[in-house]
Amino acid sequence: MPAPVAALARQIAGRIRTVQPGGEILTDDEAPVEWLTDQMIIRYATGQ
């Protein structure tokens, strides 16, 4: 593993946890990322 990646892995190792089953899974098909981005662009462009 490259040194920068290894350093990052050491920093976050203590924060890794098991994900419990259940809840909503947002895939690319269901995530509102594009919609939210579009809304931010429109609001900026219109001065809102």
mmCIF entry with sequence, helices, sheets and N, C-alpha, C, O atoms, coordinates in Angstrom:
data_MODEL
# 
_entry.id   MODEL 
# 
_entity.id                         1 
_entity.type                       polymer 
_entity.pdbx_number_of_molecules   1 
# 
_entity_poly.entity_id                      1 
_entity_poly.type                           'polypeptide(L)' 
_entity_poly.nstd_linkage                   no 
_entity_poly.nstd_monomer                   no 
_entity_poly.pdbx_seq_one_letter_code       MPAPVAALARQIAGRIRTVQPGGEILTDDEAPVEWLTDQMIIRYATGQ 
_entity_poly.pdbx_seq_one_letter_code_can   MPAPVAALARQIAGRIRTVQPGGEILTDDEAPVEWLTDQMIIRYATGQ 
_entity_poly.pdbx_strand_id                 A 
# 
loop_
_entity_poly_seq.entity_id 
_entity_poly_seq.num 
_entity_poly_seq.mon_id 
_entity_poly_seq.hetero 
1 1  MET n 
1 2  PRO n 
1 3  ALA n 
1 4  PRO n 
1 5  VAL n 
1 6  ALA n 
1 7  ALA n 
1 8  LEU n 
1 9  ALA n 
1 10 ARG n 
1 11 GLN n 
1 12 ILE n 
1 13 ALA n 
1 14 GLY n 
1 15 ARG n 
1 16 ILE n 
1 17 ARG n 
1 18 THR n 
1 19 VAL n 
1 20 GLN n 
1 21 PRO n 
1 22 GLY n 
1 23 GLY n 
1 24 GLU n 
1 25 ILE n 
1 26 LEU n 
1 27 THR n 
1 28 ASP n 
1 29 ASP n 
1 30 GLU n 
1 31 ALA n 
1 32 PRO n 
1 33 VAL n 
1 34 GLU n 
1 35 TRP n 
1 36 LEU n 
1 37 THR n 
1 38 ASP n 
1 39 GLN n 
1 40 MET n 
1 41 ILE n 
1 42 ILE n 
1 43 ARG n 
1 44 TYR n 
1 45 ALA n 
1 46 THR n 
1 47 GLY n 
1 48 GLN n 
# 
_struct_asym.id          A 
_struct_asym.entity_id   1 
# 
loop_
_struct_conf.conf_type_id 
_struct_conf.id 
_struct_conf.pdbx_PDB_helix_id 
_struct_conf.beg_label_comp_id 
_struct_conf.beg_label_asym_id 
_struct_conf.beg_label_seq_id 
_struct_conf.pdbx_beg_PDB_ins_code 
_struct_conf.end_label_comp_id 
_struct_conf.end_label_asym_id 
_struct_conf.end_label_seq_id 
_struct_conf.pdbx_end_PDB_ins_code 
_struct_conf.beg_auth_comp_id 
_struct_conf.beg_auth_asym_id 
_struct_conf.beg_auth_seq_id 
_struct_conf.end_auth_comp_id 
_struct_conf.end_auth_asym_id 
_struct_conf.end_auth_seq_id 
_struct_conf.pdbx_PDB_helix_class 
_struct_conf.details 
_struct_conf.pdbx_PDB_helix_length 
HELX_P HELX_P1 AA1 ALA A 3  ? ILE A 12 ? ALA A 3  ILE A 12 1 ? 10 
HELX_P HELX_P2 AA2 ALA A 13 ? ARG A 15 ? ALA A 13 ARG A 15 5 ? 3  
HELX_P HELX_P3 AA3 VAL A 33 ? ALA A 45 ? VAL A 33 ALA A 45 1 ? 13 
# 
_struct_conf_type.id          HELX_P 
_struct_conf_type.criteria    ? 
_struct_conf_type.reference   ? 
# 
loop_
_atom_site.group_PDB 
_atom_site.id 
_atom_site.type_symbol 
_atom_site.label_atom_id 
_atom_site.label_alt_id 
_atom_site.label_comp_id 
_atom_site.label_asym_id 
_atom_site.label_entity_id 
_atom_site.label_seq_id 
_atom_site.pdbx_PDB_ins_code 
_atom_site.Cartn_x 
_atom_site.Cartn_y 
_atom_site.Cartn_z 
_atom_site.occupancy 
_atom_site.B_iso_or_equiv 
_atom_site.pdbx_formal_charge 
_atom_site.auth_seq_id 
_atom_site.auth_comp_id 
_atom_site.auth_asym_id 
_atom_site.auth_atom_id 
_atom_site.pdbx_PDB_model_num 
ATOM 1   N N  . MET A 1 1  ? 0.860   -1.165 0.000   1.00 0.00 ? 1  MET A N  1 
ATOM 2   C CA . MET A 1 1  ? 0.000   0.000  0.000   1.00 0.00 ? 1  MET A CA 1 
ATOM 3   C C  . MET A 1 1  ? 0.906   1.228  0.000   1.00 0.00 ? 1  MET A C  1 
ATOM 4   O O  . MET A 1 1  ? 1.875   1.276  0.757   1.00 0.00 ? 1  MET A O  1 
ATOM 5   N N  . PRO A 1 2  ? 0.605   2.217  -0.836  1.00 0.00 ? 2  PRO A N  1 
ATOM 6   C CA . PRO A 1 2  ? 1.416   3.438  -0.870  1.00 0.00 ? 2  PRO A CA 1 
ATOM 7   C C  . PRO A 1 2  ? 1.419   4.137  0.490   1.00 0.00 ? 2  PRO A C  1 
ATOM 8   O O  . PRO A 1 2  ? 0.428   4.086  1.218   1.00 0.00 ? 2  PRO A O  1 
ATOM 9   N N  . ALA A 1 3  ? 2.504   4.773  0.822   1.00 0.00 ? 3  ALA A N  1 
ATOM 10  C CA . ALA A 1 3  ? 2.661   5.429  2.125   1.00 0.00 ? 3  ALA A CA 1 
ATOM 11  C C  . ALA A 1 3  ? 1.523   6.397  2.457   1.00 0.00 ? 3  ALA A C  1 
ATOM 12  O O  . ALA A 1 3  ? 1.024   6.365  3.582   1.00 0.00 ? 3  ALA A O  1 
ATOM 13  N N  . PRO A 1 4  ? 1.091   7.260  1.524   1.00 0.00 ? 4  PRO A N  1 
ATOM 14  C CA . PRO A 1 4  ? -0.016  8.172  1.883   1.00 0.00 ? 4  PRO A CA 1 
ATOM 15  C C  . PRO A 1 4  ? -1.310  7.426  2.232   1.00 0.00 ? 4  PRO A C  1 
ATOM 16  O O  . PRO A 1 4  ? -2.057  7.844  3.117   1.00 0.00 ? 4  PRO A O  1 
ATOM 17  N N  . VAL A 1 5  ? -1.560  6.334  1.537   1.00 0.00 ? 5  VAL A N  1 
ATOM 18  C CA . VAL A 1 5  ? -2.761  5.540  1.815   1.00 0.00 ? 5  VAL A CA 1 
ATOM 19  C C  . VAL A 1 5  ? -2.620  4.843  3.164   1.00 0.00 ? 5  VAL A C  1 
ATOM 20  O O  . VAL A 1 5  ? -3.581  4.780  3.931   1.00 0.00 ? 5  VAL A O  1 
ATOM 21  N N  . ALA A 1 6  ? -1.436  4.322  3.460   1.00 0.00 ? 6  ALA A N  1 
ATOM 22  C CA . ALA A 1 6  ? -1.192  3.652  4.738   1.00 0.00 ? 6  ALA A CA 1 
ATOM 23  C C  . ALA A 1 6  ? -1.369  4.626  5.895   1.00 0.00 ? 6  ALA A C  1 
ATOM 24  O O  . ALA A 1 6  ? -1.929  4.269  6.931   1.00 0.00 ? 6  ALA A O  1 
ATOM 25  N N  . ALA A 1 7  ? -0.893  5.851  5.720   1.00 0.00 ? 7  ALA A N  1 
ATOM 26  C CA . ALA A 1 7  ? -1.046  6.857  6.775   1.00 0.00 ? 7  ALA A CA 1 
ATOM 27  C C  . ALA A 1 7  ? -2.512  7.165  7.017   1.00 0.00 ? 7  ALA A C  1 
ATOM 28  O O  . ALA A 1 7  ? -2.945  7.279  8.164   1.00 0.00 ? 7  ALA A O  1 
ATOM 29  N N  . LEU A 1 8  ? -3.271  7.300  5.953   1.00 0.00 ? 8  LEU A N  1 
ATOM 30  C CA . LEU A 1 8  ? -4.707  7.550  6.085   1.00 0.00 ? 8  LEU A CA 1 
ATOM 31  C C  . LEU A 1 8  ? -5.405  6.366  6.743   1.00 0.00 ? 8  LEU A C  1 
ATOM 32  O O  . LEU A 1 8  ? -6.279  6.551  7.590   1.00 0.00 ? 8  LEU A O  1 
ATOM 33  N N  . ALA A 1 9  ? -5.023  5.152  6.357   1.00 0.00 ? 9  ALA A N  1 
ATOM 34  C CA . ALA A 1 9  ? -5.624  3.944  6.943   1.00 0.00 ? 9  ALA A CA 1 
ATOM 35  C C  . ALA A 1 9  ? -5.379  3.898  8.445   1.00 0.00 ? 9  ALA A C  1 
ATOM 36  O O  . ALA A 1 9  ? -6.272  3.519  9.202   1.00 0.00 ? 9  ALA A O  1 
ATOM 37  N N  . ARG A 1 10 ? -4.189  4.275  8.884   1.00 0.00 ? 10 ARG A N  1 
ATOM 38  C CA . ARG A 1 10 ? -3.896  4.292  10.323  1.00 0.00 ? 10 ARG A CA 1 
ATOM 39  C C  . ARG A 1 10 ? -4.758  5.332  11.041  1.00 0.00 ? 10 ARG A C  1 
ATOM 40  O O  . ARG A 1 10 ? -5.205  5.103  12.165  1.00 0.00 ? 10 ARG A O  1 
ATOM 41  N N  . GLN A 1 11 ? -4.986  6.463  10.398  1.00 0.00 ? 11 GLN A N  1 
ATOM 42  C CA . GLN A 1 11 ? -5.777  7.526  11.026  1.00 0.00 ? 11 GLN A CA 1 
ATOM 43  C C  . GLN A 1 11 ? -7.231  7.106  11.227  1.00 0.00 ? 11 GLN A C  1 
ATOM 44  O O  . GLN A 1 11 ? -7.835  7.446  12.244  1.00 0.00 ? 11 GLN A O  1 
ATOM 45  N N  . ILE A 1 12 ? -7.791  6.380  10.283  1.00 0.00 ? 12 ILE A N  1 
ATOM 46  C CA . ILE A 1 12 ? -9.220  6.053  10.376  1.00 0.00 ? 12 ILE A CA 1 
ATOM 47  C C  . ILE A 1 12 ? -9.505  4.660  10.925  1.00 0.00 ? 12 ILE A C  1 
ATOM 48  O O  . ILE A 1 12 ? -10.667 4.301  11.114  1.00 0.00 ? 12 ILE A O  1 
ATOM 49  N N  . ALA A 1 13 ? -8.480  3.881  11.181  1.00 0.00 ? 13 ALA A N  1 
ATOM 50  C CA . ALA A 1 13 ? -8.678  2.489  11.617  1.00 0.00 ? 13 ALA A CA 1 
ATOM 51  C C  . ALA A 1 13 ? -9.578  2.388  12.847  1.00 0.00 ? 13 ALA A C  1 
ATOM 52  O O  . ALA A 1 13 ? -10.389 1.467  12.935  1.00 0.00 ? 13 ALA A O  1 
ATOM 53  N N  . GLY A 1 14 ? -9.454  3.296  13.777  1.00 0.00 ? 14 GLY A N  1 
ATOM 54  C CA . GLY A 1 14 ? -10.260 3.249  14.994  1.00 0.00 ? 14 GLY A CA 1 
ATOM 55  C C  . GLY A 1 14 ? -11.702 3.670  14.780  1.00 0.00 ? 14 GLY A C  1 
ATOM 56  O O  . GLY A 1 14 ? -12.536 3.476  15.664  1.00 0.00 ? 14 GLY A O  1 
ATOM 57  N N  . ARG A 1 15 ? -12.010 4.242  13.630  1.00 0.00 ? 15 ARG A N  1 
ATOM 58  C CA . ARG A 1 15 ? -13.378 4.707  13.365  1.00 0.00 ? 15 ARG A CA 1 
ATOM 59  C C  . ARG A 1 15 ? -14.186 3.722  12.537  1.00 0.00 ? 15 ARG A C  1 
ATOM 60  O O  . ARG A 1 15 ? -15.374 3.943  12.303  1.00 0.00 ? 15 ARG A O  1 
ATOM 61  N N  . ILE A 1 16 ? -13.568 2.651  12.095  1.00 0.00 ? 16 ILE A N  1 
ATOM 62  C CA . ILE A 1 16 ? -14.270 1.665  11.276  1.00 0.00 ? 16 ILE A CA 1 
ATOM 63  C C  . ILE A 1 16 ? -15.181 0.832  12.173  1.00 0.00 ? 16 ILE A C  1 
ATOM 64  O O  . ILE A 1 16 ? -14.771 0.394  13.248  1.00 0.00 ? 16 ILE A O  1 
ATOM 65  N N  . ARG A 1 17 ? -16.393 0.619  11.734  1.00 0.00 ? 17 ARG A N  1 
ATOM 66  C CA . ARG A 1 17 ? -17.342 -0.168 12.527  1.00 0.00 ? 17 ARG A CA 1 
ATOM 67  C C  . ARG A 1 17 ? -18.200 -1.021 11.602  1.00 0.00 ? 17 ARG A C  1 
ATOM 68  O O  . ARG A 1 17 ? -18.273 -0.779 10.398  1.00 0.00 ? 17 ARG A O  1 
ATOM 69  N N  . THR A 1 18 ? -18.831 -2.002 12.175  1.00 0.00 ? 18 THR A N  1 
ATOM 70  C CA . THR A 1 18 ? -19.734 -2.867 11.441  1.00 0.00 ? 18 THR A CA 1 
ATOM 71  C C  . THR A 1 18 ? -21.051 -2.144 11.234  1.00 0.00 ? 18 THR A C  1 
ATOM 72  O O  . THR A 1 18 ? -21.587 -1.540 12.164  1.00 0.00 ? 18 THR A O  1 
ATOM 73  N N  . VAL A 1 19 ? -21.563 -2.202 10.042  1.00 0.00 ? 19 VAL A N  1 
ATOM 74  C CA . VAL A 1 19 ? -22.840 -1.564 9.732   1.00 0.00 ? 19 VAL A CA 1 
ATOM 75  C C  . VAL A 1 19 ? -23.961 -2.533 10.071  1.00 0.00 ? 19 VAL A C  1 
ATOM 76  O O  . VAL A 1 19 ? -23.931 -3.700 9.681   1.00 0.00 ? 19 VAL A O  1 
ATOM 77  N N  . GLN A 1 20 ? -24.946 -2.035 10.800  1.00 0.00 ? 20 GLN A N  1 
ATOM 78  C CA . GLN A 1 20 ? -26.080 -2.860 11.185  1.00 0.00 ? 20 GLN A CA 1 
ATOM 79  C C  . GLN A 1 20 ? -27.037 -3.008 10.005  1.00 0.00 ? 20 GLN A C  1 
ATOM 80  O O  . GLN A 1 20 ? -27.186 -2.083 9.206   1.00 0.00 ? 20 GLN A O  1 
ATOM 81  N N  . PRO A 1 21 ? -27.681 -4.161 9.894   1.00 0.00 ? 21 PRO A N  1 
ATOM 82  C CA . PRO A 1 21 ? -28.635 -4.351 8.792   1.00 0.00 ? 21 PRO A CA 1 
ATOM 83  C C  . PRO A 1 21 ? -29.841 -3.424 8.939   1.00 0.00 ? 21 PRO A C  1 
ATOM 84  O O  . PRO A 1 21 ? -30.208 -3.015 10.040  1.00 0.00 ? 21 PRO A O  1 
ATOM 85  N N  . GLY A 1 22 ? -30.433 -3.112 7.807   1.00 0.00 ? 22 GLY A N  1 
ATOM 86  C CA . GLY A 1 22 ? -31.622 -2.265 7.803   1.00 0.00 ? 22 GLY A CA 1 
ATOM 87  C C  . GLY A 1 22 ? -31.295 -0.859 7.327   1.00 0.00 ? 22 GLY A C  1 
ATOM 88  O O  . GLY A 1 22 ? -30.143 -0.541 7.034   1.00 0.00 ? 22 GLY A O  1 
ATOM 89  N N  . GLY A 1 23 ? -32.289 -0.049 7.257   1.00 0.00 ? 23 GLY A N  1 
ATOM 90  C CA . GLY A 1 23 ? -32.102 1.325  6.828   1.00 0.00 ? 23 GLY A CA 1 
ATOM 91  C C  . GLY A 1 23 ? -32.187 1.464  5.326   1.00 0.00 ? 23 GLY A C  1 
ATOM 92  O O  . GLY A 1 23 ? -32.362 0.484  4.602   1.00 0.00 ? 23 GLY A O  1 
ATOM 93  N N  . GLU A 1 24 ? -32.062 2.686  4.874   1.00 0.00 ? 24 GLU A N  1 
ATOM 94  C CA . GLU A 1 24 ? -32.179 2.979  3.459   1.00 0.00 ? 24 GLU A CA 1 
ATOM 95  C C  . GLU A 1 24 ? -30.795 3.008  2.816   1.00 0.00 ? 24 GLU A C  1 
ATOM 96  O O  . GLU A 1 24 ? -29.874 3.645  3.329   1.00 0.00 ? 24 GLU A O  1 
ATOM 97  N N  . ILE A 1 25 ? -30.661 2.326  1.709   1.00 0.00 ? 25 ILE A N  1 
ATOM 98  C CA . ILE A 1 25 ? -29.415 2.304  0.963   1.00 0.00 ? 25 ILE A CA 1 
ATOM 99  C C  . ILE A 1 25 ? -29.575 3.214  -0.238  1.00 0.00 ? 25 ILE A C  1 
ATOM 100 O O  . ILE A 1 25 ? -30.480 3.029  -1.053  1.00 0.00 ? 25 ILE A O  1 
ATOM 101 N N  . LEU A 1 26 ? -28.698 4.195  -0.346  1.00 0.00 ? 26 LEU A N  1 
ATOM 102 C CA . LEU A 1 26 ? -28.754 5.114  -1.474  1.00 0.00 ? 26 LEU A CA 1 
ATOM 103 C C  . LEU A 1 26 ? -27.709 4.701  -2.502  1.00 0.00 ? 26 LEU A C  1 
ATOM 104 O O  . LEU A 1 26 ? -26.508 4.865  -2.288  1.00 0.00 ? 26 LEU A O  1 
ATOM 105 N N  . THR A 1 27 ? -28.180 4.170  -3.607  1.00 0.00 ? 27 THR A N  1 
ATOM 106 C CA . THR A 1 27 ? -27.292 3.831  -4.705  1.00 0.00 ? 27 THR A CA 1 
ATOM 107 C C  . THR A 1 27 ? -27.258 5.009  -5.661  1.00 0.00 ? 27 THR A C  1 
ATOM 108 O O  . THR A 1 27 ? -27.970 5.993  -5.459  1.00 0.00 ? 27 THR A O  1 
ATOM 109 N N  . ASP A 1 28 ? -26.448 4.921  -6.687  1.00 0.00 ? 28 ASP A N  1 
ATOM 110 C CA . ASP A 1 28 ? -26.406 6.001  -7.671  1.00 0.00 ? 28 ASP A CA 1 
ATOM 111 C C  . ASP A 1 28 ? -27.774 6.231  -8.300  1.00 0.00 ? 28 ASP A C  1 
ATOM 112 O O  . ASP A 1 28 ? -28.106 7.358  -8.668  1.00 0.00 ? 28 ASP A O  1 
ATOM 113 N N  . ASP A 1 29 ? -28.567 5.175  -8.425  1.00 0.00 ? 29 ASP A N  1 
ATOM 114 C CA . ASP A 1 29 ? -29.887 5.299  -9.024  1.00 0.00 ? 29 ASP A CA 1 
ATOM 115 C C  . ASP A 1 29 ? -30.879 6.007  -8.107  1.00 0.00 ? 29 ASP A C  1 
ATOM 116 O O  . ASP A 1 29 ? -31.832 6.627  -8.578  1.00 0.00 ? 29 ASP A O  1 
ATOM 117 N N  . GLU A 1 30 ? -30.655 5.915  -6.801  1.00 0.00 ? 30 GLU A N  1 
ATOM 118 C CA . GLU A 1 30 ? -31.620 6.455  -5.853  1.00 0.00 ? 30 GLU A CA 1 
ATOM 119 C C  . GLU A 1 30 ? -31.116 7.660  -5.075  1.00 0.00 ? 30 GLU A C  1 
ATOM 120 O O  . GLU A 1 30 ? -31.904 8.346  -4.424  1.00 0.00 ? 30 GLU A O  1 
ATOM 121 N N  . ALA A 1 31 ? -29.828 7.927  -5.130  1.00 0.00 ? 31 ALA A N  1 
ATOM 122 C CA . ALA A 1 31 ? -29.274 9.043  -4.371  1.00 0.00 ? 31 ALA A CA 1 
ATOM 123 C C  . ALA A 1 31 ? -29.680 10.371 -5.017  1.00 0.00 ? 31 ALA A C  1 
ATOM 124 O O  . ALA A 1 31 ? -29.684 10.490 -6.242  1.00 0.00 ? 31 ALA A O  1 
ATOM 125 N N  . PRO A 1 32 ? -30.018 11.357 -4.206  1.00 0.00 ? 32 PRO A N  1 
ATOM 126 C CA . PRO A 1 32 ? -30.458 12.634 -4.752  1.00 0.00 ? 32 PRO A CA 1 
ATOM 127 C C  . PRO A 1 32 ? -29.308 13.588 -5.089  1.00 0.00 ? 32 PRO A C  1 
ATOM 128 O O  . PRO A 1 32 ? -29.517 14.797 -5.187  1.00 0.00 ? 32 PRO A O  1 
ATOM 129 N N  . VAL A 1 33 ? -28.106 13.056 -5.263  1.00 0.00 ? 33 VAL A N  1 
ATOM 130 C CA . VAL A 1 33 ? -26.930 13.901 -5.453  1.00 0.00 ? 33 VAL A CA 1 
ATOM 131 C C  . VAL A 1 33 ? -27.081 14.827 -6.658  1.00 0.00 ? 33 VAL A C  1 
ATOM 132 O O  . VAL A 1 33 ? -26.851 16.031 -6.544  1.00 0.00 ? 33 VAL A O  1 
ATOM 133 N N  . GLU A 1 34 ? -27.459 14.285 -7.793  1.00 0.00 ? 34 GLU A N  1 
ATOM 134 C CA . GLU A 1 34 ? -27.590 15.118 -8.986  1.00 0.00 ? 34 GLU A CA 1 
ATOM 135 C C  . GLU A 1 34 ? -28.672 16.176 -8.806  1.00 0.00 ? 34 GLU A C  1 
ATOM 136 O O  . GLU A 1 34 ? -28.503 17.324 -9.217  1.00 0.00 ? 34 GLU A O  1 
ATOM 137 N N  . TRP A 1 35 ? -29.772 15.785 -8.197  1.00 0.00 ? 35 TRP A N  1 
ATOM 138 C CA . TRP A 1 35 ? -30.863 16.719 -7.971  1.00 0.00 ? 35 TRP A CA 1 
ATOM 139 C C  . TRP A 1 35 ? -30.415 17.836 -7.033  1.00 0.00 ? 35 TRP A C  1 
ATOM 140 O O  . TRP A 1 35 ? -30.682 19.010 -7.290  1.00 0.00 ? 35 TRP A O  1 
ATOM 141 N N  . LEU A 1 36 ? -29.734 17.473 -5.949  1.00 0.00 ? 36 LEU A N  1 
ATOM 142 C CA . LEU A 1 36 ? -29.267 18.488 -5.005  1.00 0.00 ? 36 LEU A CA 1 
ATOM 143 C C  . LEU A 1 36 ? -28.261 19.421 -5.654  1.00 0.00 ? 36 LEU A C  1 
ATOM 144 O O  . LEU A 1 36 ? -28.301 20.631 -5.432  1.00 0.00 ? 36 LEU A O  1 
ATOM 145 N N  . THR A 1 37 ? -27.364 18.873 -6.450  1.00 0.00 ? 37 THR A N  1 
ATOM 146 C CA . THR A 1 37 ? -26.382 19.696 -7.154  1.00 0.00 ? 37 THR A CA 1 
ATOM 147 C C  . THR A 1 37 ? -27.064 20.642 -8.120  1.00 0.00 ? 37 THR A C  1 
ATOM 148 O O  . THR A 1 37 ? -26.721 21.822 -8.180  1.00 0.00 ? 37 THR A O  1 
ATOM 149 N N  . ASP A 1 38 ? -28.022 20.139 -8.876  1.00 0.00 ? 38 ASP A N  1 
ATOM 150 C CA . ASP A 1 38 ? -28.760 20.988 -9.806  1.00 0.00 ? 38 ASP A CA 1 
ATOM 151 C C  . ASP A 1 38 ? -29.449 22.126 -9.066  1.00 0.00 ? 38 ASP A C  1 
ATOM 152 O O  . ASP A 1 38 ? -29.415 23.270 -9.518  1.00 0.00 ? 38 ASP A O  1 
ATOM 153 N N  . GLN A 1 39 ? -30.072 21.822 -7.936  1.00 0.00 ? 39 GLN A N  1 
ATOM 154 C CA . GLN A 1 39 ? -30.759 22.844 -7.153  1.00 0.00 ? 39 GLN A CA 1 
ATOM 155 C C  . GLN A 1 39 ? -29.780 23.913 -6.662  1.00 0.00 ? 39 GLN A C  1 
ATOM 156 O O  . GLN A 1 39 ? -30.105 25.100 -6.685  1.00 0.00 ? 39 GLN A O  1 
ATOM 157 N N  . MET A 1 40 ? -28.589 23.507 -6.218  1.00 0.00 ? 40 MET A N  1 
ATOM 158 C CA . MET A 1 40 ? -27.594 24.482 -5.765  1.00 0.00 ? 40 MET A CA 1 
ATOM 159 C C  . MET A 1 40 ? -27.166 25.395 -6.894  1.00 0.00 ? 40 MET A C  1 
ATOM 160 O O  . MET A 1 40 ? -27.016 26.601 -6.699  1.00 0.00 ? 40 MET A O  1 
ATOM 161 N N  . ILE A 1 41 ? -26.965 24.823 -8.087  1.00 0.00 ? 41 ILE A N  1 
ATOM 162 C CA . ILE A 1 41 ? -26.559 25.618 -9.243  1.00 0.00 ? 41 ILE A CA 1 
ATOM 163 C C  . ILE A 1 41 ? -27.653 26.612 -9.619  1.00 0.00 ? 41 ILE A C  1 
ATOM 164 O O  . ILE A 1 41 ? -27.376 27.780 -9.888  1.00 0.00 ? 41 ILE A O  1 
ATOM 165 N N  . ILE A 1 42 ? -28.885 26.143 -9.635  1.00 0.00 ? 42 ILE A N  1 
ATOM 166 C CA . ILE A 1 42 ? -30.011 27.015 -9.989  1.00 0.00 ? 42 ILE A CA 1 
ATOM 167 C C  . ILE A 1 42 ? -30.156 28.142 -8.970  1.00 0.00 ? 42 ILE A C  1 
ATOM 168 O O  . ILE A 1 42 ? -30.364 29.295 -9.348  1.00 0.00 ? 42 ILE A O  1 
ATOM 169 N N  . ARG A 1 43 ? -30.048 27.821 -7.686  1.00 0.00 ? 43 ARG A N  1 
ATOM 170 C CA . ARG A 1 43 ? -30.171 28.846 -6.651  1.00 0.00 ? 43 ARG A CA 1 
ATOM 171 C C  . ARG A 1 43 ? -29.052 29.879 -6.758  1.00 0.00 ? 43 ARG A C  1 
ATOM 172 O O  . ARG A 1 43 ? -29.288 31.077 -6.603  1.00 0.00 ? 43 ARG A O  1 
ATOM 173 N N  . TYR A 1 44 ? -27.845 29.412 -7.020  1.00 0.00 ? 44 TYR A N  1 
ATOM 174 C CA . TYR A 1 44 ? -26.723 30.340 -7.178  1.00 0.00 ? 44 TYR A CA 1 
ATOM 175 C C  . TYR A 1 44 ? -26.930 31.235 -8.397  1.00 0.00 ? 44 TYR A C  1 
ATOM 176 O O  . TYR A 1 44 ? -26.734 32.449 -8.331  1.00 0.00 ? 44 TYR A O  1 
ATOM 177 N N  . ALA A 1 45 ? -27.327 30.622 -9.500  1.00 0.00 ? 45 ALA A N  1 
ATOM 178 C CA . ALA A 1 45 ? -27.495 31.370 -10.751 1.00 0.00 ? 45 ALA A CA 1 
ATOM 179 C C  . ALA A 1 45 ? -28.622 32.394 -10.653 1.00 0.00 ? 45 ALA A C  1 
ATOM 180 O O  . ALA A 1 45 ? -28.568 33.441 -11.298 1.00 0.00 ? 45 ALA A O  1 
ATOM 181 N N  . THR A 1 46 ? -29.639 32.097 -9.853  1.00 0.00 ? 46 THR A N  1 
ATOM 182 C CA . THR A 1 46 ? -30.767 33.011 -9.743  1.00 0.00 ? 46 THR A CA 1 
ATOM 183 C C  . THR A 1 46 ? -30.622 33.958 -8.541  1.00 0.00 ? 46 THR A C  1 
ATOM 184 O O  . THR A 1 46 ? -31.507 34.777 -8.291  1.00 0.00 ? 46 THR A O  1 
ATOM 185 N N  . GLY A 1 47 ? -29.539 33.853 -7.817  1.00 0.00 ? 47 GLY A N  1 
ATOM 186 C CA . GLY A 1 47 ? -29.288 34.741 -6.687  1.00 0.00 ? 47 GLY A CA 1 
ATOM 187 C C  . GLY A 1 47 ? -30.085 34.434 -5.446  1.00 0.00 ? 47 GLY A C  1 
ATOM 188 O O  . GLY A 1 47 ? -30.219 35.291 -4.572  1.00 0.00 ? 47 GLY A O  1 
ATOM 189 N N  . GLN A 1 48 ? -30.611 33.248 -5.346  1.00 0.00 ? 48 GLN A N  1 
ATOM 190 C CA . GLN A 1 48 ? -31.413 32.866 -4.168  1.00 0.00 ? 48 GLN A CA 1 
ATOM 191 C C  . GLN A 1 48 ? -30.535 32.344 -3.064  1.00 0.00 ? 48 GLN A C  1 
ATOM 192 O O  . GLN A 1 48 ? -31.034 31.976 -2.001  1.00 0.00 ? 48 GLN A O  1 
# 
